[in-house]
Amino acid sequence: MCFGSNEAAAARPAPAMKNEAPALKIGSVRLDNPFILAPMAGISNWPFRRLAKEAGAGLTVSEMVSAAALSFHGKATLKLLETDPALEKPFCVQLFGKEPETLARAAEVAVSRGADLIDLNMGCPARKVIGSGHGSALLKNLAAARPILAALRRAVSVPITVKTRPAFAPGAGGTVFDLLPMLVDEGVDAVTLHPRLTSQGFGGEADWSLVERLAEVSPIPVIGSGDISSAADAVGRLRRHGAAAVMIGRGAKGRPWLFAECLALWRGESPPEATLDLRLQTADRHARLLAASVGGKAPFMLRTVLMWYARGLRGSSEFRARLCREDDLEIQLELLAECVERHRREEGETAASRVKIC
């Protein structure tokens, strides 16, 4: 699918570097900074969002919530909206669905539970989601999106955003550039673009030139998402591609302090050092927040969560094998501490041997 020429974009000089960009407003909601935690299924729960918010995230978004389940006040679904308004302001809830009135009812529930913004998922590429006509499947029939957007706008007065992709696949339905006028007509306040086709999933490289092109023609804020794994990625793409904000997803797994690094770099300061002690302390706090939130399910969930914090450590493969056999939170944390200390010791020994050789 052709999205047009990038020659003009390539010819323009990069914008001047600034210590800090103007604060972003999405409708009536003001963000302190342009670094947003992405909605990630099974990941962006309240404990993780809290850590990201404390590290400085300008906005946090819930994991993807089924509008059908939420409209019926399902207990497990309402749990996805867990928050603390004293800490998580503003708070965005992402909904997925395809029935306008169901989405409208769900949005009303979400706002009654503290949502300051509602995001419509038009970008999820998961097979079971698009197979039901939800998520980015809506890109195949843009006409079906209009009544959804209109129903959401009638139902709630808070800002509405849409997260989407450039298109479903080459020749399949419309593009985000076809969608944009509809978003503006129906009162959507911002759009987030993950610049991969739905057919690409998360493979290949995100094409941020599409974010830039969309930002050039959009009268509403454009948020860019995809392939942000460092503060340099986040700030660099924010400045180079004209996005109003950047959304950080998988790059923050096991690294919620990434938002503090982004803020420091954005302000022209030296990013704080991500030490082994910080990694261990954050993992411990994450585990205990998770236990307080989900109770007995925490050790099972920590088999995945603690693996994030062990990524890149010496002995992490042995740690993962041992972790999967444990269902006691304290023992799981002890195993991670042992892995960190092993890494610290072996890295120290390696450094010492280098000095000796020299």
RODO-2510 file (C-alpha; in nm, 4 decimals, decimal comma):
residues 358
     n   res          X          Y          Z
     1     m     0,0000     0,0000     0,0000
     2     c     0,1345     0,3402    -0,0947
     3     f     0,1241     0,6103     0,1695
     4     g     0,2825     0,8799    -0,0477
     5     s     0,6263     1,0313    -0,0894
     6     n     0,8645     1,0995     0,1985
     7     e     1,0846     1,3303    -0,0091
     8     a     0,9562     1,6498     0,1524
     9     a     1,0025     1,5067     0,4995
    10     a     1,3540     1,3944     0,4152
    11     a     1,4446     1,7395     0,2843
    12     r     1,3421     1,9256     0,5965
    13     p     1,6075     1,9935     0,8612
    14     a     1,5568     1,8354     1,2023
    15     p     1,3898     2,0701     1,4538
    16     a     1,6149     2,2568     1,6934
    17     m     1,6858     2,0767     2,0184
    18     k     1,5114     2,2252     2,3194
    19     n     1,5387     2,1528     2,6861
    20     e     1,1659     2,1076     2,7174
    21     a     0,8685     2,1108     2,4808
    22     p     0,5377     2,2822     2,5600
    23     a     0,3006     2,0837     2,7796
    24     l     0,0569     1,8688     2,5825
    25     k    -0,3193     1,9051     2,6088
    26     i    -0,5555     1,6327     2,4952
    27     g    -0,8909     1,8031     2,4894
    28     s    -0,9393     1,9436     2,8381
    29     v    -0,6714     1,7207     2,9944
    30     r    -0,3224     1,8600     3,0417
    31     l    -0,0219     1,6267     3,0527
    32     d     0,2860     1,7273     3,2492
    33     n     0,5115     1,5705     2,9878
    34     p     0,4841     1,3823     2,6553
    35     f     0,5845     1,0328     2,7756
    36     i     0,2910     0,7915     2,7906
    37     l     0,2724     0,4340     2,9160
    38     a     0,1057     0,2193     2,6482
    39     p    -0,1905    -0,0109     2,7081
    40     m    -0,0513    -0,3655     2,7180
    41     a    -0,2683    -0,6698     2,7861
    42     g    -0,1625    -0,8466     3,1051
    43     i     0,1051    -0,5852     3,1728
    44     s    -0,0438    -0,2377     3,2235
    45     n    -0,2223    -0,3282     3,5462
    46     w    -0,2418    -0,0881     3,8396
    47     p     0,0870    -0,1947     4,0087
    48     f     0,2858    -0,1431     3,6881
    49     r     0,1073     0,1799     3,6010
    50     r     0,1787     0,3078     3,9510
    51     l     0,5513     0,2459     3,9111
    52     a     0,5496     0,4194     3,5722
    53     k     0,3552     0,7135     3,7113
    54     e     0,5914     0,7489     4,0071
    55     a     0,8835     0,7456     3,7634
    56     g     0,7278     1,0404     3,5821
    57     a     0,4982     0,9108     3,3059
    58     g     0,2814     1,1979     3,1811
    59     l    -0,0124     0,9642     3,1184
    60     t    -0,0853     0,6002     3,1955
    61     v    -0,3310     0,3834     3,0015
    62     s    -0,5086     0,0728     3,1269
    63     e    -0,4632    -0,2612     2,9622
    64     m    -0,7175    -0,3294     2,6886
    65     v    -1,0694    -0,3633     2,8360
    66     s    -1,3596    -0,5454     2,6710
    67     a    -1,6478    -0,3028     2,6288
    68     a    -1,8989    -0,5878     2,6363
    69     a    -1,7695    -0,7214     2,9681
    70     l    -1,7376    -0,3760     3,1222
    71     s    -2,0885    -0,2731     3,0180
    72     f    -2,2161    -0,5632     3,2320
    73     h    -1,9940    -0,4640     3,5262
    74     g    -1,8029    -0,7924     3,5198
    75     k    -1,6007    -0,8218     3,8405
    76     a    -1,2783    -0,9332     3,6708
    77     t    -1,3161    -0,6596     3,4110
    78     l    -1,3774    -0,3888     3,6702
    79     k    -1,0516    -0,4997     3,8325
    80     l    -0,8710    -0,3785     3,5177
    81     l    -0,9848    -0,0263     3,6105
    82     e    -0,8228    -0,0373     3,9540
    83     t    -0,6505     0,2925     4,0300
    84     d    -0,5815     0,5514     4,2986
    85     p    -0,6948     0,8989     4,1867
    86     a    -0,4541     1,0563     4,4342
    87     l    -0,1640     0,9045     4,2407
    88     e    -0,2848     0,8331     3,8879
    89     k    -0,4088     1,1540     3,7335
    90     p    -0,4772     1,1704     3,4504
    91     f    -0,5843     0,8112     3,3849
    92     c    -0,6886     0,6732     3,0462
    93     v    -0,8958     0,3580     2,9920
    94     q    -0,8641     0,1762     2,6605
    95     l    -1,1744    -0,0018     2,5329
    96     f    -1,2170    -0,2498     2,2507
    97     g    -1,5379    -0,3547     2,0822
    98     k    -1,7449    -0,3008     1,7686
    99     e    -2,0993    -0,2275     1,8909
   100     p    -2,1536     0,1493     1,9311
   101     e    -2,4021     0,1383     2,2177
   102     t    -2,2019    -0,1249     2,4054
   103     l    -1,8903     0,0891     2,3781
   104     a    -2,0880     0,3934     2,4910
   105     r    -2,2149     0,2119     2,8041
   106     a    -1,8651     0,0871     2,8787
   107     a    -1,7228     0,4372     2,8458
   108     e    -1,9795     0,5652     3,0961
   109     v    -1,8763     0,2940     3,3418
   110     a    -1,5087     0,3736     3,2939
   111     v    -1,5638     0,7453     3,3568
   112     s    -1,7687     0,6670     3,6671
   113     r    -1,4685     0,4657     3,7875
   114     g    -1,2224     0,7516     3,7449
   115     a    -1,1181     0,7554     3,3787
   116     d    -1,0100     1,1012     3,2635
   117     l    -0,9820     0,9908     2,8995
   118     i    -1,1268     0,7081     2,6893
   119     d    -0,9147     0,5426     2,4199
   120     l    -1,0683     0,3321     2,1444
   121     n    -0,8540     0,0404     2,0320
   122     m    -0,8351     0,0322     1,6536
   123     g    -0,4842    -0,1109     1,6447
   124     c    -0,4636    -0,4469     1,8216
   125     p    -0,3368    -0,7124     1,5778
   126     a    -0,4051    -1,0172     1,7991
   127     r    -0,5759    -1,2895     1,5971
   128     k    -0,8591    -1,3527     1,8431
   129     v    -0,9295    -0,9777     1,8647
   130     i    -0,9390    -0,9044     1,4925
   131     g    -1,1133    -1,2357     1,4285
   132     s    -1,4115    -1,0971     1,6199
   133     g    -1,4073    -0,7732     1,4224
   134     h    -1,2479    -0,5712     1,7016
   135     g    -0,9216    -0,3776     1,7270
   136     s    -0,7533    -0,3043     1,3979
   137     a    -1,0146    -0,5084     1,2100
   138     l    -1,2124    -0,1818     1,2123
   139     l    -0,9587    -0,0465     0,9612
   140     k    -1,0983    -0,2875     0,7025
   141     n    -1,4358    -0,1120     0,7180
   142     l    -1,3922     0,2497     0,8197
   143     a    -1,7628     0,3189     0,7758
   144     a    -1,8274     0,0989     1,0813
   145     a    -1,6015     0,3213     1,2915
   146     r    -1,8090     0,6380     1,2518
   147     p    -2,1152     0,5288     1,4569
   148     i    -1,8780     0,3987     1,7254
   149     l    -1,7003     0,7330     1,7519
   150     a    -2,0311     0,9218     1,7489
   151     a    -2,1724     0,7023     2,0272
   152     l    -1,8640     0,7495     2,2427
   153     r    -1,8747     1,1263     2,1932
   154     r    -2,2425     1,1382     2,2943
   155     a    -2,1872     0,9180     2,5982
   156     v    -1,9014     1,0972     2,7750
   157     s    -1,7645     1,4481     2,8026
   158     v    -1,4033     1,3454     2,8735
   159     p    -1,1493     1,3497     2,5885
   160     i    -1,1596     1,0572     2,3455
   161     t    -0,8500     0,9209     2,1742
   162     v    -0,7951     0,6467     1,9177
   163     k    -0,4973     0,4117     1,8914
   164     t    -0,4524     0,2655     1,5462
   165     r    -0,2159     0,1497     1,2696
   166     p    -0,1410     0,2822     0,9198
   167     a    -0,3710     0,0214     0,7609
   168     f    -0,4757    -0,3400     0,8039
   169     a    -0,2790    -0,4730     0,5074
   170     p    -0,1933    -0,3524     0,1555
   171     g    -0,5203    -0,3069    -0,0300
   172     a    -0,7379    -0,4078     0,2660
   173     g    -0,9724    -0,1292     0,3708
   174     g    -0,8657     0,2267     0,4436
   175     t    -0,5573     0,3964     0,5817
   176     v    -0,5084     0,6152     0,8855
   177     f    -0,5023     0,9118     0,6469
   178     d    -0,8540     0,8142     0,5337
   179     l    -0,9565     0,7756     0,8973
   180     l    -0,8236     1,1120     1,0170
   181     p    -1,1051     1,3352     0,8783
   182     m    -1,3599     1,1086     1,0455
   183     l    -1,1793     1,1351     1,3785
   184     v    -1,1839     1,5126     1,3544
   185     d    -1,5513     1,5254     1,2445
   186     e    -1,6610     1,3045     1,5343
   187     g    -1,4785     1,5039     1,8025
   188     v    -1,1840     1,2751     1,8750
   189     d    -0,9188     1,4683     2,0689
   190     a    -0,5979     1,2825     1,9741
   191     v    -0,4755     0,9856     1,7721
   192     t    -0,1951     0,7417     1,8497
   193     l    -0,0242     0,5741     1,5541
   194     h     0,1757     0,2541     1,5824
   195     p     0,3402     0,2654     1,2378
   196     r     0,3234    -0,1000     1,1394
   197     l     0,0492    -0,2597     0,9327
   198     t    -0,1776    -0,4962     1,1235
   199     s    -0,0487    -0,7737     0,8976
   200     q     0,3037    -0,7060     1,0321
   201     g     0,2076    -0,7608     1,3943
   202     f     0,5155    -0,6457     1,5849
   203     g     0,7625    -0,7660     1,3224
   204     g     0,9965    -0,5525     1,1208
   205     e     1,0789    -0,1926     1,2000
   206     a     0,8194     0,0695     1,2886
   207     d     0,8072     0,3335     1,0139
   208     w     0,8122     0,6608     1,2033
   209     s     0,8012     0,8619     0,8800
   210     l     0,4283     0,7776     0,8821
   211     v     0,3930     0,9348     1,2269
   212     e     0,5644     1,2447     1,0898
   213     r     0,3396     1,2623     0,7847
   214     l     0,0273     1,2211     0,9945
   215     a     0,1413     1,4914     1,2377
   216     e     0,1950     1,7299     0,9457
   217     v    -0,1671     1,7098     0,8309
   218     s    -0,3511     1,6450     1,1578
   219     p    -0,5371     1,9229     1,3412
   220     i    -0,5429     1,7048     1,6548
   221     p    -0,2370     1,5823     1,8501
   222     v    -0,0593     1,2793     1,7057
   223     i     0,1125     1,0403     1,9459
   224     g     0,3784     0,8067     1,8089
   225     s     0,4284     0,4504     1,9297
   226     g     0,6626     0,1652     1,8444
   227     d     1,0233     0,0503     1,8898
   228     i     1,1045     0,2796     2,1821
   229     s     1,3504     0,0982     2,4058
   230     s     1,5560     0,3836     2,5520
   231     a     1,5291     0,7463     2,6583
   232     a     1,7342     0,8411     2,3523
   233     d     1,4768     0,6649     2,1308
   234     a     1,1871     0,8425     2,3008
   235     v     1,3307     1,1941     2,3009
   236     g     1,4902     1,1559     1,9584
   237     r     1,1688     1,0430     1,7912
   238     l     0,9676     1,3059     1,9731
   239     r     1,1935     1,5785     1,8354
   240     r     1,2590     1,4382     1,4883
   241     h     0,9121     1,3323     1,3829
   242     g     0,6843     1,6094     1,5064
   243     a     0,4752     1,3933     1,7371
   244     a     0,2987     1,5641     2,0263
   245     a     0,3951     1,2727     2,2531
   246     v     0,5442     0,9257     2,2452
   247     m     0,3889     0,6092     2,3834
   248     i     0,6229     0,3555     2,5417
   249     g     0,5207    -0,0083     2,5676
   250     r     0,7402    -0,3175     2,5647
   251     g     1,0546    -0,1099     2,6245
   252     a     0,9304    -0,0314     2,9767
   253     k     0,8759    -0,3942     3,0826
   254     g     1,0963    -0,4491     3,3851
   255     r     1,2205    -0,0901     3,3464
   256     p     0,9562     0,1521     3,4740
   257     w     1,2421     0,3907     3,5570
   258     l     1,2684     0,4475     3,1803
   259     f     1,0211     0,7321     3,2270
   260     a     1,2572     0,9065     3,4698
   261     e     1,5364     0,8696     3,2131
   262     c     1,3132     1,0159     2,9411
   263     l     1,2208     1,3141     3,1567
   264     a     1,5820     1,3889     3,2444
   265     l     1,6989     1,3736     2,8825
   266     w     1,3996     1,5815     2,7662
   267     r     1,4939     1,8478     3,0208
   268     g     1,8576     1,8487     2,9137
   269     e     1,9763     1,6709     3,2286
   270     s     2,1831     1,3562     3,2719
   271     p     1,9543     1,0532     3,3059
   272     p     1,9738     0,8786     3,6453
   273     e     2,1801     0,5613     3,6486
   274     a     1,9817     0,2372     3,6326
   275     t     2,1860     0,0485     3,8908
   276     l     2,1515    -0,3141     3,9932
   277     d     2,0228    -0,1933     4,3296
   278     l     1,7512     0,0077     4,1554
   279     r     1,6548    -0,2983     3,9518
   280     l     1,6294    -0,5141     4,2642
   281     q     1,4433    -0,2540     4,4690
   282     t     1,1941    -0,1885     4,1891
   283     a     1,1329    -0,5594     4,1349
   284     d     1,0716    -0,6059     4,5071
   285     r     0,8253    -0,3173     4,5157
   286     h     0,6528    -0,4362     4,1987
   287     a     0,6086    -0,7804     4,3535
   288     r     0,4585    -0,6439     4,6742
   289     l     0,2266    -0,4038     4,4935
   290     l     0,1103    -0,6935     4,2780
   291     a     0,0508    -0,9090     4,5855
   292     a    -0,1554    -0,6319     4,7438
   293     s    -0,3586    -0,5990     4,4242
   294     v    -0,4245    -0,9608     4,3245
   295     g    -0,3502    -1,1605     4,6388
   296     g    -0,2831    -1,5292     4,5842
   297     k    -0,2416    -1,4898     4,2074
   298     a     0,0720    -1,2804     4,2566
   299     p     0,3361    -1,5583     4,2690
   300     f     0,2029    -1,7054     3,9453
   301     m     0,2070    -1,3634     3,7744
   302     l     0,5551    -1,2955     3,9143
   303     r     0,6954    -1,5871     3,7195
   304     t     0,6645    -1,3566     3,4198
   305     v     0,7170    -1,0187     3,5857
   306     l     1,0424    -1,1053     3,7649
   307     m     1,1854    -1,2448     3,4418
   308     w     1,1643    -0,8924     3,3013
   309     y     1,3864    -0,7653     3,5796
   310     a     1,6408    -1,0437     3,5244
   311     r     1,6802    -0,9695     3,1545
   312     g     2,0464    -0,9327     3,0591
   313     l     2,1827    -1,0581     3,3914
   314     r     2,4434    -1,3320     3,4118
   315     g     2,2764    -1,6515     3,5254
   316     s     1,9299    -1,5337     3,4167
   317     s     1,8506    -1,8608     3,2358
   318     e     1,9151    -2,0595     3,5555
   319     f     1,7077    -1,8049     3,7487
   320     r     1,4142    -1,8480     3,5094
   321     a     1,4236    -2,2256     3,5441
   322     r     1,4224    -2,2058     3,9245
   323     l     1,1612    -1,9307     3,9327
   324     c     0,9089    -2,1396     3,7404
   325     r     0,9220    -2,4045     4,0134
   326     e     0,8458    -2,1620     4,2972
   327     d     0,5100    -2,0292     4,4089
   328     d     0,6195    -1,8401     4,7198
   329     l     0,6686    -1,4678     4,6700
   330     e     0,9506    -1,4337     4,9230
   331     i     1,1472    -1,7213     4,7714
   332     q     1,0940    -1,5792     4,4228
   333     l     1,2405    -1,2475     4,5366
   334     e     1,5321    -1,4268     4,7034
   335     l     1,6079    -1,6029     4,3756
   336     l     1,6160    -1,2698     4,1930
   337     a     1,8453    -1,1227     4,4600
   338     e     2,0809    -1,4211     4,4150
   339     c     2,0804    -1,3663     4,0381
   340     v     2,1625    -0,9977     4,0813
   341     e     2,4434    -1,0737     4,3259
   342     r     2,5867    -1,3380     4,0941
   343     h     2,5855    -1,0865     3,8109
   344     r     2,7477    -0,8240     4,0316
   345     r     3,0177    -1,0682     4,1457
   346     e     3,0975    -1,2090     3,8020
   347     e     3,0989    -0,8660     3,6400
   348     g     3,3391    -0,7514     3,9122
   349     e     3,5622    -1,0526     3,8535
   350     t     3,5610    -0,9873     3,4795
   351     a     3,6540    -0,6240     3,5310
   352     a     3,9330    -0,7210     3,7712
   353     s     4,0778    -0,9731     3,5254
   354     r     4,0823    -0,7108     3,2544
   355     v     4,2773    -0,4765     3,4777
   356     k     4,5234    -0,7531     3,5619
   357     i     4,5757    -0,8400     3,1967
   358     c     4,6376    -0,4774     3,1092
***
